[in-house]
């Protein structure tokens, strides 16, 4: 890819933390979608849970990962980390 999804997620996180002063942001992704999981980790989110067969989609039970990041973690990211 061209990094558009990464830039979009970074922009949303920046807006939520910096403009709206959110304390915490969470996201879920399909456990089979490695690219989405990697994206969430790349922007600084941590995997907090793996929900096994937690929802019905496309005719079968599907698992999901739960990710989150706190405002202080966003603010304390090291220099050179992906930034919006």
N, CA, C and O atoms as a CHARMM CRD file, in Angstrom:
* protein
*
  336
    1    1 UNK  N      0.79700  -1.18400   0.00000 PROA 1      0.00000
    2    1 UNK  CA     0.00000   0.00000   0.00000 PROA 1      0.00000
    3    1 UNK  C      0.84500   1.25500   0.00000 PROA 1      0.00000
    4    1 UNK  O      2.07500   1.21000  -0.00100 PROA 1      0.00000
    5    2 UNK  N      0.16200   2.35100   0.00100 PROA 2      0.00000
    6    2 UNK  CA     0.79900   3.66600  -0.03000 PROA 2      0.00000
    7    2 UNK  C      0.82900   4.34900   1.32900 PROA 2      0.00000
    8    2 UNK  O      1.30900   5.47700   1.44600 PROA 2      0.00000
    9    3 UNK  N      0.31800   3.67400   2.36300 PROA 3      0.00000
   10    3 UNK  CA     0.30700   4.27700   3.68800 PROA 3      0.00000
   11    3 UNK  C     -0.88500   5.16700   3.95700 PROA 3      0.00000
   12    3 UNK  O     -0.92100   5.87100   4.96600 PROA 3      0.00000
   13    4 UNK  N     -1.86800   5.14600   3.06000 PROA 4      0.00000
   14    4 UNK  CA    -3.04000   6.01000   3.24700 PROA 4      0.00000
   15    4 UNK  C     -3.82900   5.62900   4.49200 PROA 4      0.00000
   16    4 UNK  O     -4.29200   6.50700   5.22000 PROA 4      0.00000
   17    5 UNK  N     -3.98700   4.33900   4.74500 PROA 5      0.00000
   18    5 UNK  CA    -4.73700   3.89900   5.92500 PROA 5      0.00000
   19    5 UNK  C     -4.01200   4.32800   7.19700 PROA 5      0.00000
   20    5 UNK  O     -4.64300   4.77300   8.15500 PROA 5      0.00000
   21    6 UNK  N     -2.69100   4.19500   7.20400 PROA 6      0.00000
   22    6 UNK  CA    -1.91200   4.61500   8.37400 PROA 6      0.00000
   23    6 UNK  C     -2.09500   6.10400   8.62000 PROA 6      0.00000
   24    6 UNK  O     -2.34400   6.52000   9.75200 PROA 6      0.00000
   25    7 UNK  N     -1.97500   6.90000   7.58000 PROA 7      0.00000
   26    7 UNK  CA    -2.14000   8.34800   7.72800 PROA 7      0.00000
   27    7 UNK  C     -3.55000   8.70200   8.19600 PROA 7      0.00000
   28    7 UNK  O     -3.72600   9.61000   9.00800 PROA 7      0.00000
   29    8 UNK  N     -4.54800   7.99100   7.68800 PROA 8      0.00000
   30    8 UNK  CA    -5.92900   8.25300   8.09800 PROA 8      0.00000
   31    8 UNK  C     -6.12500   7.94100   9.58000 PROA 8      0.00000
   32    8 UNK  O     -6.72100   8.73400  10.30900 PROA 8      0.00000
   33    9 UNK  N     -5.62500   6.79200  10.02500 PROA 9      0.00000
   34    9 UNK  CA    -5.77400   6.41500  11.43600 PROA 9      0.00000
   35    9 UNK  C     -5.00200   7.38900  12.32600 PROA 9      0.00000
   36    9 UNK  O     -5.50400   7.79600  13.37400 PROA 9      0.00000
   37   10 UNK  N     -3.79600   7.76600  11.92100 PROA 10     0.00000
   38   10 UNK  CA    -3.03400   8.74600  12.69300 PROA 10     0.00000
   39   10 UNK  C     -3.77800  10.07100  12.79300 PROA 10     0.00000
   40   10 UNK  O     -3.77600  10.71000  13.84500 PROA 10     0.00000
   41   11 UNK  N     -4.41000  10.48200  11.70600 PROA 11     0.00000
   42   11 UNK  CA    -5.18200  11.72000  11.72000 PROA 11     0.00000
   43   11 UNK  C     -6.36800  11.65300  12.66200 PROA 11     0.00000
   44   11 UNK  O     -6.65300  12.61000  13.38200 PROA 11     0.00000
   45   12 UNK  N     -7.05900  10.52400  12.65700 PROA 12     0.00000
   46   12 UNK  CA    -8.20200  10.34400  13.56500 PROA 12     0.00000
   47   12 UNK  C     -7.72300  10.34800  15.01400 PROA 12     0.00000
   48   12 UNK  O     -8.31800  11.01300  15.86200 PROA 12     0.00000
   49   13 UNK  N     -6.65000   9.60900  15.30200 PROA 13     0.00000
   50   13 UNK  CA    -6.12300   9.57800  16.67400 PROA 13     0.00000
   51   13 UNK  C     -5.67900  10.96600  17.12400 PROA 13     0.00000
   52   13 UNK  O     -5.96600  11.37200  18.25000 PROA 13     0.00000
   53   14 UNK  N     -4.98600  11.69000  16.26000 PROA 14     0.00000
   54   14 UNK  CA    -4.55200  13.04700  16.60300 PROA 14     0.00000
   55   14 UNK  C     -5.75500  13.92500  16.92900 PROA 14     0.00000
   56   14 UNK  O     -5.73700  14.66400  17.91300 PROA 14     0.00000
   57   15 UNK  N     -6.79100  13.84700  16.11600 PROA 15     0.00000
   58   15 UNK  CA    -7.99100  14.65100  16.35100 PROA 15     0.00000
   59   15 UNK  C     -8.65900  14.27600  17.67200 PROA 15     0.00000
   60   15 UNK  O     -9.01900  15.15200  18.45800 PROA 15     0.00000
   61   16 UNK  N     -8.82300  12.97900  17.91700 PROA 16     0.00000
   62   16 UNK  CA    -9.49500  12.53700  19.14200 PROA 16     0.00000
   63   16 UNK  C     -8.71500  12.93100  20.39200 PROA 16     0.00000
   64   16 UNK  O     -9.30400  13.39000  21.37100 PROA 16     0.00000
   65   17 UNK  N     -7.40200  12.75800  20.36800 PROA 17     0.00000
   66   17 UNK  CA    -6.59300  13.05900  21.54800 PROA 17     0.00000
   67   17 UNK  C     -6.27300  14.54000  21.69800 PROA 17     0.00000
   68   17 UNK  O     -6.31800  15.07600  22.80600 PROA 17     0.00000
   69   18 UNK  N     -5.95300  15.20000  20.60100 PROA 18     0.00000
   70   18 UNK  CA    -5.46700  16.57200  20.68700 PROA 18     0.00000
   71   18 UNK  C     -6.58000  17.61200  20.60100 PROA 18     0.00000
   72   18 UNK  O     -6.52000  18.63000  21.29000 PROA 18     0.00000
   73   19 UNK  N     -7.58400  17.38000  19.77600 PROA 19     0.00000
   74   19 UNK  CA    -8.66600  18.35700  19.62800 PROA 19     0.00000
   75   19 UNK  C     -9.82000  18.08300  20.59400 PROA 19     0.00000
   76   19 UNK  O    -10.38400  19.00900  21.17700 PROA 19     0.00000
   77   20 UNK  N    -10.16400  16.80900  20.75600 PROA 20     0.00000
   78   20 UNK  CA   -11.31300  16.45900  21.59900 PROA 20     0.00000
   79   20 UNK  C    -10.91900  16.00000  22.99800 PROA 20     0.00000
   80   20 UNK  O    -11.79100  15.77300  23.83700 PROA 20     0.00000
   81   21 UNK  N     -9.62800  15.85900  23.26200 PROA 21     0.00000
   82   21 UNK  CA    -9.10700  15.50300  24.58300 PROA 21     0.00000
   83   21 UNK  C     -9.62700  14.15700  25.10000 PROA 21     0.00000
   84   21 UNK  O     -9.90700  14.00900  26.28900 PROA 21     0.00000
   85   22 UNK  N     -9.75200  13.18500  24.20100 PROA 22     0.00000
   86   22 UNK  CA   -10.14200  11.83700  24.63200 PROA 22     0.00000
   87   22 UNK  C     -9.06700  11.27300  25.55400 PROA 22     0.00000
   88   22 UNK  O     -7.88100  11.56200  25.39200 PROA 22     0.00000
   89   23 UNK  N     -9.49300  10.46700  26.51900 PROA 23     0.00000
   90   23 UNK  CA    -8.55800   9.77900  27.41700 PROA 23     0.00000
   91   23 UNK  C     -8.08000   8.46800  26.80500 PROA 23     0.00000
   92   23 UNK  O     -6.92600   8.07800  26.98500 PROA 23     0.00000
   93   24 UNK  N     -8.97100   7.78700  26.08000 PROA 24     0.00000
   94   24 UNK  CA    -8.67700   6.44700  25.56800 PROA 24     0.00000
   95   24 UNK  C     -9.42200   6.23800  24.25700 PROA 24     0.00000
   96   24 UNK  O    -10.55800   6.68500  24.09800 PROA 24     0.00000
   97   25 UNK  N     -8.77300   5.55600  23.32100 PROA 25     0.00000
   98   25 UNK  CA    -9.40600   5.18500  22.05800 PROA 25     0.00000
   99   25 UNK  C     -9.21900   3.68500  21.87900 PROA 25     0.00000
  100   25 UNK  O     -8.12900   3.15700  22.10000 PROA 25     0.00000
  101   26 UNK  N    -10.29000   3.00000  21.47700 PROA 26     0.00000
  102   26 UNK  CA   -10.24800   1.55200  21.26700 PROA 26     0.00000
  103   26 UNK  C    -10.69800   1.23000  19.84900 PROA 26     0.00000
  104   26 UNK  O    -11.43800   1.98800  19.22300 PROA 26     0.00000
  105   27 UNK  N    -10.23000   0.08200  19.35700 PROA 27     0.00000
  106   27 UNK  CA   -10.60600  -0.38100  18.02000 PROA 27     0.00000
  107   27 UNK  C    -10.60800  -1.90000  18.00500 PROA 27     0.00000
  108   27 UNK  O     -9.83100  -2.53900  18.71500 PROA 27     0.00000
  109   28 UNK  N    -11.47900  -2.46800  17.19900 PROA 28     0.00000
  110   28 UNK  CA   -11.51300  -3.91500  16.99200 PROA 28     0.00000
  111   28 UNK  C    -11.22100  -4.20900  15.53200 PROA 28     0.00000
  112   28 UNK  O    -11.50600  -3.39700  14.65300 PROA 28     0.00000
  113   29 UNK  N    -10.64700  -5.38200  15.28200 PROA 29     0.00000
  114   29 UNK  CA   -10.46600  -5.83500  13.90600 PROA 29     0.00000
  115   29 UNK  C    -10.62400  -7.34400  13.85100 PROA 29     0.00000
  116   29 UNK  O    -10.42400  -8.04100  14.84500 PROA 29     0.00000
  117   30 UNK  N    -10.98300  -7.83400  12.68600 PROA 30     0.00000
  118   30 UNK  CA   -11.11000  -9.26900  12.45600 PROA 30     0.00000
  119   30 UNK  C     -9.75600  -9.92000  12.72500 PROA 30     0.00000
  120   30 UNK  O     -8.73400  -9.45400  12.22200 PROA 30     0.00000
  121   31 UNK  N     -9.74300 -10.98500  13.50900 PROA 31     0.00000
  122   31 UNK  CA    -8.48800 -11.65200  13.86400 PROA 31     0.00000
  123   31 UNK  C     -7.78000 -12.24000  12.64600 PROA 31     0.00000
  124   31 UNK  O     -6.57400 -12.48100  12.69200 PROA 31     0.00000
  125   32 UNK  N     -8.50800 -12.47000  11.56600 PROA 32     0.00000
  126   32 UNK  CA    -7.89700 -13.00200  10.34800 PROA 32     0.00000
  127   32 UNK  C     -7.30900 -11.91100   9.45000 PROA 32     0.00000
  128   32 UNK  O     -6.65600 -12.21100   8.45000 PROA 32     0.00000
  129   33 UNK  N     -7.53900 -10.65300   9.80700 PROA 33     0.00000
  130   33 UNK  CA    -7.05100  -9.54300   8.98800 PROA 33     0.00000
  131   33 UNK  C     -5.71700  -9.03700   9.55400 PROA 33     0.00000
  132   33 UNK  O     -5.67800  -8.07200  10.31700 PROA 33     0.00000
  133   34 UNK  N     -4.64000  -9.70100   9.16900 PROA 34     0.00000
  134   34 UNK  CA    -3.30900  -9.37400   9.69100 PROA 34     0.00000
  135   34 UNK  C     -2.89800  -7.94300   9.35900 PROA 34     0.00000
  136   34 UNK  O     -2.21700  -7.30000  10.15800 PROA 34     0.00000
  137   35 UNK  N     -3.29800  -7.43600   8.19900 PROA 35     0.00000
  138   35 UNK  CA    -2.92300  -6.06600   7.81900 PROA 35     0.00000
  139   35 UNK  C     -3.55900  -5.03600   8.74900 PROA 35     0.00000
  140   35 UNK  O     -2.91300  -4.06200   9.13500 PROA 35     0.00000
  141   36 UNK  N     -4.81600  -5.25100   9.10500 PROA 36     0.00000
  142   36 UNK  CA    -5.47200  -4.32200  10.02900 PROA 36     0.00000
  143   36 UNK  C     -4.83400  -4.37900  11.40800 PROA 36     0.00000
  144   36 UNK  O     -4.61000  -3.34300  12.03300 PROA 36     0.00000
  145   37 UNK  N     -4.54200  -5.58200  11.88500 PROA 37     0.00000
  146   37 UNK  CA    -3.90000  -5.73200  13.19400 PROA 37     0.00000
  147   37 UNK  C     -2.53700  -5.03500  13.19600 PROA 37     0.00000
  148   37 UNK  O     -2.19400  -4.33600  14.14900 PROA 37     0.00000
  149   38 UNK  N     -1.77600  -5.22700  12.13800 PROA 38     0.00000
  150   38 UNK  CA    -0.45200  -4.60400  12.04400 PROA 38     0.00000
  151   38 UNK  C     -0.57000  -3.07800  11.99900 PROA 38     0.00000
  152   38 UNK  O      0.23700  -2.37500  12.60800 PROA 38     0.00000
  153   39 UNK  N     -1.55300  -2.57500  11.29500 PROA 39     0.00000
  154   39 UNK  CA    -1.77700  -1.13200  11.22800 PROA 39     0.00000
  155   39 UNK  C     -2.03200  -0.56800  12.62100 PROA 39     0.00000
  156   39 UNK  O     -1.43100   0.43600  13.00400 PROA 39     0.00000
  157   40 UNK  N     -2.91300  -1.20400  13.37800 PROA 40     0.00000
  158   40 UNK  CA    -3.22800  -0.71000  14.71900 PROA 40     0.00000
  159   40 UNK  C     -1.99500  -0.73600  15.61600 PROA 40     0.00000
  160   40 UNK  O     -1.79400   0.17500  16.42000 PROA 40     0.00000
  161   41 UNK  N     -1.17900  -1.75800  15.48600 PROA 41     0.00000
  162   41 UNK  CA     0.05900  -1.82500  16.26800 PROA 41     0.00000
  163   41 UNK  C      1.06100  -0.76800  15.80200 PROA 41     0.00000
  164   41 UNK  O      1.75800  -0.17000  16.62100 PROA 41     0.00000
  165   42 UNK  N      1.13300  -0.54100  14.50500 PROA 42     0.00000
  166   42 UNK  CA     2.07500   0.43100  13.94300 PROA 42     0.00000
  167   42 UNK  C      1.79200   1.85300  14.44100 PROA 42     0.00000
  168   42 UNK  O      2.72200   2.64300  14.60200 PROA 42     0.00000
  169   43 UNK  N      0.53100   2.18300  14.68400 PROA 43     0.00000
  170   43 UNK  CA     0.20000   3.53200  15.14900 PROA 43     0.00000
  171   43 UNK  C      0.27900   3.65200  16.66700 PROA 43     0.00000
  172   43 UNK  O     -0.03500   4.70200  17.22800 PROA 43     0.00000
  173   44 UNK  N      0.69800   2.57700  17.33100 PROA 44     0.00000
  174   44 UNK  CA     0.93600   2.65100  18.76800 PROA 44     0.00000
  175   44 UNK  C     -0.10500   1.99500  19.64800 PROA 44     0.00000
  176   44 UNK  O     -0.00200   2.04100  20.87400 PROA 44     0.00000
  177   45 UNK  N     -1.10700   1.38600  19.03900 PROA 45     0.00000
  178   45 UNK  CA    -2.13600   0.73100  19.84700 PROA 45     0.00000
  179   45 UNK  C     -1.63800  -0.63800  20.30400 PROA 45     0.00000
  180   45 UNK  O     -0.84000  -1.27600  19.61800 PROA 45     0.00000
  181   46 UNK  N     -2.11500  -1.08500  21.46900 PROA 46     0.00000
  182   46 UNK  CA    -1.71600  -2.38900  21.99100 PROA 46     0.00000
  183   46 UNK  C     -2.89900  -3.34000  21.92200 PROA 46     0.00000
  184   46 UNK  O     -4.04600  -2.93400  22.11000 PROA 46     0.00000
  185   47 UNK  N     -2.61300  -4.60900  21.65200 PROA 47     0.00000
  186   47 UNK  CA    -3.66300  -5.62800  21.64500 PROA 47     0.00000
  187   47 UNK  C     -3.98400  -5.97100  23.09400 PROA 47     0.00000
  188   47 UNK  O     -3.10700  -6.37000  23.86000 PROA 47     0.00000
  189   48 UNK  N     -5.25200  -5.80900  23.46000 PROA 48     0.00000
  190   48 UNK  CA    -5.67900  -6.07000  24.82900 PROA 48     0.00000
  191   48 UNK  C     -6.49200  -7.34500  24.96200 PROA 48     0.00000
  192   48 UNK  O     -6.59400  -7.90100  26.05500 PROA 48     0.00000
  193   49 UNK  N     -7.07100  -7.81500  23.87000 PROA 49     0.00000
  194   49 UNK  CA    -7.92300  -9.00000  23.97400 PROA 49     0.00000
  195   49 UNK  C     -8.04600  -9.69800  22.63000 PROA 49     0.00000
  196   49 UNK  O     -7.89100  -9.09100  21.57000 PROA 49     0.00000
  197   50 UNK  N     -8.32900 -10.98400  22.70700 PROA 50     0.00000
  198   50 UNK  CA    -8.64200 -11.80100  21.53500 PROA 50     0.00000
  199   50 UNK  C     -9.97900 -12.46500  21.84500 PROA 50     0.00000
  200   50 UNK  O    -10.04500 -13.38300  22.66200 PROA 50     0.00000
  201   51 UNK  N    -11.02700 -12.00800  21.20100 PROA 51     0.00000
  202   51 UNK  CA   -12.37000 -12.54600  21.40800 PROA 51     0.00000
  203   51 UNK  C    -12.61600 -13.63500  20.37300 PROA 51     0.00000
  204   51 UNK  O    -12.74100 -13.35500  19.18000 PROA 51     0.00000
  205   52 UNK  N    -12.68400 -14.86400  20.83300 PROA 52     0.00000
  206   52 UNK  CA   -12.79800 -16.02400  19.95500 PROA 52     0.00000
  207   52 UNK  C    -14.25400 -16.23800  19.55500 PROA 52     0.00000
  208   52 UNK  O    -15.14500 -16.31900  20.40100 PROA 52     0.00000
  209   53 UNK  N    -14.47100 -16.32800  18.24700 PROA 53     0.00000
  210   53 UNK  CA   -15.81200 -16.53500  17.68100 PROA 53     0.00000
  211   53 UNK  C    -16.84200 -15.64100  18.37200 PROA 53     0.00000
  212   53 UNK  O    -17.84500 -16.11800  18.90300 PROA 53     0.00000
  213   54 UNK  N    -16.57400 -14.34800  18.35300 PROA 54     0.00000
  214   54 UNK  CA   -17.39000 -13.39500  19.10000 PROA 54     0.00000
  215   54 UNK  C    -18.54000 -12.78400  18.31300 PROA 54     0.00000
  216   54 UNK  O    -19.44300 -12.19100  18.90300 PROA 54     0.00000
  217   55 UNK  N    -18.52300 -12.91800  17.00200 PROA 55     0.00000
  218   55 UNK  CA   -19.65600 -12.39000  16.23000 PROA 55     0.00000
  219   55 UNK  C    -19.85900 -13.20200  14.95600 PROA 55     0.00000
  220   55 UNK  O    -18.93900 -13.83300  14.43600 PROA 55     0.00000
  221   56 UNK  N    -21.08200 -13.16200  14.48200 PROA 56     0.00000
  222   56 UNK  CA   -21.50500 -13.90300  13.29800 PROA 56     0.00000
  223   56 UNK  C    -21.37400 -12.99100  12.09100 PROA 56     0.00000
  224   56 UNK  O    -21.96100 -11.91000  12.06000 PROA 56     0.00000
  225   57 UNK  N    -20.60600 -13.42100  11.09600 PROA 57     0.00000
  226   57 UNK  CA   -20.42800 -12.61800   9.88600 PROA 57     0.00000
  227   57 UNK  C    -20.21500 -13.53300   8.69500 PROA 57     0.00000
  228   57 UNK  O    -19.44900 -14.49400   8.76000 PROA 57     0.00000
  229   58 UNK  N    -20.89400 -13.22500   7.62000 PROA 58     0.00000
  230   58 UNK  CA   -20.74500 -13.96500   6.36400 PROA 58     0.00000
  231   58 UNK  C    -20.93700 -15.47100   6.55500 PROA 58     0.00000
  232   58 UNK  O    -20.21200 -16.28400   5.98300 PROA 58     0.00000
  233   59 UNK  N    -21.92600 -15.81700   7.36700 PROA 59     0.00000
  234   59 UNK  CA   -22.30200 -17.21500   7.52800 PROA 59     0.00000
  235   59 UNK  C    -21.43800 -18.04600   8.45600 PROA 59     0.00000
  236   59 UNK  O    -21.50800 -19.27500   8.43700 PROA 59     0.00000
  237   60 UNK  N    -20.61900 -17.38600   9.27200 PROA 60     0.00000
  238   60 UNK  CA   -19.79200 -18.15500  10.21600 PROA 60     0.00000
  239   60 UNK  C    -19.40900 -17.28800  11.41400 PROA 60     0.00000
  240   60 UNK  O    -19.50600 -16.06200  11.37200 PROA 60     0.00000
  241   61 UNK  N    -18.97200 -17.95800  12.48100 PROA 61     0.00000
  242   61 UNK  CA   -18.49200 -17.24900  13.65800 PROA 61     0.00000
  243   61 UNK  C    -17.09000 -16.72400  13.38300 PROA 61     0.00000
  244   61 UNK  O    -16.24900 -17.42700  12.82200 PROA 61     0.00000
  245   62 UNK  N    -16.85300 -15.49700  13.78100 PROA 62     0.00000
  246   62 UNK  CA   -15.59700 -14.81800  13.49600 PROA 62     0.00000
  247   62 UNK  C    -14.97300 -14.30500  14.79400 PROA 62     0.00000
  248   62 UNK  O    -15.67500 -13.85000  15.69700 PROA 62     0.00000
  249   63 UNK  N    -13.65900 -14.38700  14.86900 PROA 63     0.00000
  250   63 UNK  CA   -12.93000 -13.88300  16.03800 PROA 63     0.00000
  251   63 UNK  C    -12.43000 -12.46700  15.76400 PROA 63     0.00000
  252   63 UNK  O    -12.28600 -12.05600  14.61200 PROA 63     0.00000
  253   64 UNK  N    -12.16800 -11.73200  16.83900 PROA 64     0.00000
  254   64 UNK  CA   -11.67700 -10.36600  16.67800 PROA 64     0.00000
  255   64 UNK  C    -10.63300 -10.03000  17.73300 PROA 64     0.00000
  256   64 UNK  O    -10.60700 -10.61200  18.81800 PROA 64     0.00000
  257   65 UNK  N     -9.77400  -9.07700  17.39000 PROA 65     0.00000
  258   65 UNK  CA    -8.80500  -8.52500  18.32300 PROA 65     0.00000
  259   65 UNK  C     -9.30900  -7.16400  18.78400 PROA 65     0.00000
  260   65 UNK  O     -9.92900  -6.42500  18.01900 PROA 65     0.00000
  261   66 UNK  N     -9.03400  -6.84500  20.04100 PROA 66     0.00000
  262   66 UNK  CA    -9.38500  -5.55100  20.61200 PROA 66     0.00000
  263   66 UNK  C     -8.08700  -4.80800  20.91900 PROA 66     0.00000
  264   66 UNK  O     -7.20500  -5.34200  21.59100 PROA 66     0.00000
  265   67 UNK  N     -7.97400  -3.58900  20.42900 PROA 67     0.00000
  266   67 UNK  CA    -6.79300  -2.74400  20.62700 PROA 67     0.00000
  267   67 UNK  C     -7.19700  -1.45800  21.33300 PROA 67     0.00000
  268   67 UNK  O     -8.35300  -1.04000  21.26500 PROA 67     0.00000
  269   68 UNK  N     -6.23300  -0.82800  22.01500 PROA 68     0.00000
  270   68 UNK  CA    -6.49800   0.46500  22.64600 PROA 68     0.00000
  271   68 UNK  C     -5.19600   1.23500  22.81700 PROA 68     0.00000
  272   68 UNK  O     -4.10100   0.67400  22.77400 PROA 68     0.00000
  273   69 UNK  N     -5.35600   2.53900  23.01300 PROA 69     0.00000
  274   69 UNK  CA    -4.23300   3.42700  23.31300 PROA 69     0.00000
  275   69 UNK  C     -4.76800   4.54400  24.20100 PROA 69     0.00000
  276   69 UNK  O     -5.88400   5.02600  24.00500 PROA 69     0.00000
  277   70 UNK  N     -3.96200   4.95100  25.18000 PROA 70     0.00000
  278   70 UNK  CA    -4.31700   6.05200  26.07000 PROA 70     0.00000
  279   70 UNK  C     -3.71200   7.34800  25.54300 PROA 70     0.00000
  280   70 UNK  O     -2.72700   7.33600  24.80500 PROA 70     0.00000
  281   71 UNK  N     -4.31800   8.46200  25.93400 PROA 71     0.00000
  282   71 UNK  CA    -3.80500   9.76200  25.50000 PROA 71     0.00000
  283   71 UNK  C     -2.34200   9.93900  25.89400 PROA 71     0.00000
  284   71 UNK  O     -1.55400  10.44600  25.09700 PROA 71     0.00000
  285   72 UNK  N     -1.96000   9.53300  27.10400 PROA 72     0.00000
  286   72 UNK  CA    -0.56600   9.70400  27.53400 PROA 72     0.00000
  287   72 UNK  C      0.39000   8.84600  26.70500 PROA 72     0.00000
  288   72 UNK  O      1.53600   9.23500  26.47600 PROA 72     0.00000
  289   73 UNK  N     -0.07800   7.67800  26.25400 PROA 73     0.00000
  290   73 UNK  CA     0.75400   6.83700  25.39400 PROA 73     0.00000
  291   73 UNK  C      0.93100   7.49300  24.02400 PROA 73     0.00000
  292   73 UNK  O      2.00900   7.44200  23.43300 PROA 73     0.00000
  293   74 UNK  N     -0.13300   8.10200  23.53900 PROA 74     0.00000
  294   74 UNK  CA    -0.07100   8.82600  22.26900 PROA 74     0.00000
  295   74 UNK  C      0.93600   9.97500  22.37100 PROA 74     0.00000
  296   74 UNK  O      1.77200  10.16300  21.48700 PROA 74     0.00000
  297   75 UNK  N      0.84400  10.73500  23.45800 PROA 75     0.00000
  298   75 UNK  CA     1.71400  11.89800  23.64900 PROA 75     0.00000
  299   75 UNK  C      3.16700  11.51100  23.88000 PROA 75     0.00000
  300   75 UNK  O      4.07400  12.26000  23.51700 PROA 75     0.00000
  301   76 UNK  N      3.39700  10.34700  24.48100 PROA 76     0.00000
  302   76 UNK  CA     4.75300   9.91600  24.84500 PROA 76     0.00000
  303   76 UNK  C      5.42800   9.04800  23.79200 PROA 76     0.00000
  304   76 UNK  O      6.48700   8.47800  24.05400 PROA 76     0.00000
  305   77 UNK  N      4.83700   8.93900  22.60700 PROA 77     0.00000
  306   77 UNK  CA     5.46500   8.11100  21.57200 PROA 77     0.00000
  307   77 UNK  C      6.85800   8.63900  21.26900 PROA 77     0.00000
  308   77 UNK  O      7.07000   9.85200  21.25100 PROA 77     0.00000
  309   78 UNK  N      7.80800   7.74400  21.03000 PROA 78     0.00000
  310   78 UNK  CA     9.18900   8.18700  20.78600 PROA 78     0.00000
  311   78 UNK  C      9.32500   9.00200  19.49900 PROA 78     0.00000
  312   78 UNK  O      8.51500   8.88700  18.57900 PROA 78     0.00000
  313   79 UNK  N     10.35800   9.81500  19.46400 PROA 79     0.00000
  314   79 UNK  CA    10.66300  10.57300  18.24400 PROA 79     0.00000
  315   79 UNK  C     10.87100   9.58700  17.10700 PROA 79     0.00000
  316   79 UNK  O     11.49900   8.54300  17.28700 PROA 79     0.00000
  317   80 UNK  N     10.34900   9.91500  15.95000 PROA 80     0.00000
  318   80 UNK  CA    10.46700   9.02800  14.79900 PROA 80     0.00000
  319   80 UNK  C      9.30100   8.07000  14.66300 PROA 80     0.00000
  320   80 UNK  O      9.16500   7.40000  13.64000 PROA 80     0.00000
  321   81 UNK  N      8.44900   7.99500  15.69400 PROA 81     0.00000
  322   81 UNK  CA     7.25300   7.15100  15.58300 PROA 81     0.00000
  323   81 UNK  C      6.33000   7.79000  14.55500 PROA 81     0.00000
  324   81 UNK  O      6.41000   8.99200  14.30300 PROA 81     0.00000
  325   82 UNK  N      5.46200   6.99000  13.96800 PROA 82     0.00000
  326   82 UNK  CA     4.51500   7.54200  12.99100 PROA 82     0.00000
  327   82 UNK  C      3.75400   8.69700  13.62600 PROA 82     0.00000
  328   82 UNK  O      3.24600   8.57500  14.74000 PROA 82     0.00000
  329   83 UNK  N      3.67900   9.78400  12.93600 PROA 83     0.00000
  330   83 UNK  CA     2.96400  10.97200  13.41200 PROA 83     0.00000
  331   83 UNK  C      1.99400  11.43000  12.33000 PROA 83     0.00000
  332   83 UNK  O      2.20900  11.22200  11.13600 PROA 83     0.00000
  333   84 UNK  N      0.93300  12.05100  12.78600 PROA 84     0.00000
  334   84 UNK  CA    -0.05100  12.58300  11.83400 PROA 84     0.00000
  335   84 UNK  C      0.49800  13.83700  11.18600 PROA 84     0.00000
  336   84 UNK  O     -0.17300  14.44500  10.35100 PROA 84     0.00000
